[in-house]
């Protein structure tokens, strides 16, 4: 047993020198202290590096599935675009066109100060298809009661009747020209059934070319606009919000006459429900919010005033707007945003996913078109503690905006193009044995270097002393 132990002792890599044969020096103690501090600092930095999240980034061709859709969320305020005719059209490079989207869009009336001025609109007048009488069905009438009302007699006329139905029109408007003979015929019949002495009902019209200021005062955005005035005004005050009554039914003789008969019955009953009448916000602006699902190909979103049964004076329209938010994909939850801040290669800025948020785009030119060109990049985040199928996407984009005078319909256009390249950011954890290996390397390396330095210093001191004593040969 003793011989076996003696053989094992010969395998000792760390042979010991008796203490009596060693010598402690001040220089050696200083180097040892410096080496200990260095080991502690290096191990601390290595531990911090080991605990720090590391990522690997790679660029690949976008791996989206065929037919995959992308969600675009937005909230944009137009202080001079009426909710009555505010429209969103979406088109893409494949020829897909979706006109007047309403299902996932909400319209909120706002004032010039961008503050809320009403309730969300549910009646979409911009999509209504209104019927007209055939051409030549009625002869023109030159009756005195059909003479357009001017601003000098407007209030006086309204105060003379319990209910007044006013046709705000423009002589150059195609739909107004279609309506004119029918309107004259209905006005004539209403005058016969309810003469001036009756005082219940009056049909009249206002020329918005001659009375432009008055039409703007009544928020007339498209022609023709048929408004219902009760007791001299068309306002409905509901919980402090002022709306106006507008007729949105068919513009045929039978429909308008039936509408007149229902109105006559409701005379003296403020805001009595009448078929064909809806409440419209008595305000000049609109905030459109919601989302659209689009194919992952270049496309565009058009915000403009449009209606299949109204005409607009585009020279007076102003599509100035404020982007409250506009982003692609889903908004990350607080947990995912924290992971994005930790894993994103360049970190997150305040506008990392929404470059347009809070930006204002104004023009004093009423025929201006605003165009925004957006280039979108998809970044896929793959956390290490979850399987790859639970990874999630973050979309960033660059934005370039331009305003120019348009000879066509003024609009606010958001064009987007998705990059065919996808960035994959994968979180990587270092193995525990890497830390152990590095720890051994740090301790051994510093200890060895310190020993070499101590040896060199000690040898130099001995040689110096020998030279001083003249013992060097």
Secondary structure, DSSP 8 states (H G I E B T S, - for coil): -HHHHHHHHTT-SS----GGG----HHHHHHHHHHHHHHHHHHHHHHHHHHS-EEEEEEEE----TT-EEEEEEEEEETTS-TTTEEEEEEETTS-EE-S--TTEEEEEE-TTS-EEEEE----GGG----B--TTSS-----GGGS---TTTHHHHHHTSSEEEEEEE-TT-HHHHHHHHHHHHHHHHHHHHS-TTT-SEEEEEEETTTTHHHHHHTT--SBSEEEEEETTB-EEEETTEEEEEEE-S-BSHHHHHHHHHHHHHHTTSTT---TTEEEEESSSEEEEEEEEEEESS-EEEEEEE--TT-B--GGG----EEEEEEEES----HHHHHHHHHH-TT---TTSS-TTTT-EE--S-TTEEEEEEEEEEEEEEE-TTS-GGG-EEEEEEEEEEEEEE-SS---EEEEEEEEEEEEEEEEE---HHHHHHHHHHHHHHHHHHHHHHHHHHHHHHHHHHHHHHT---
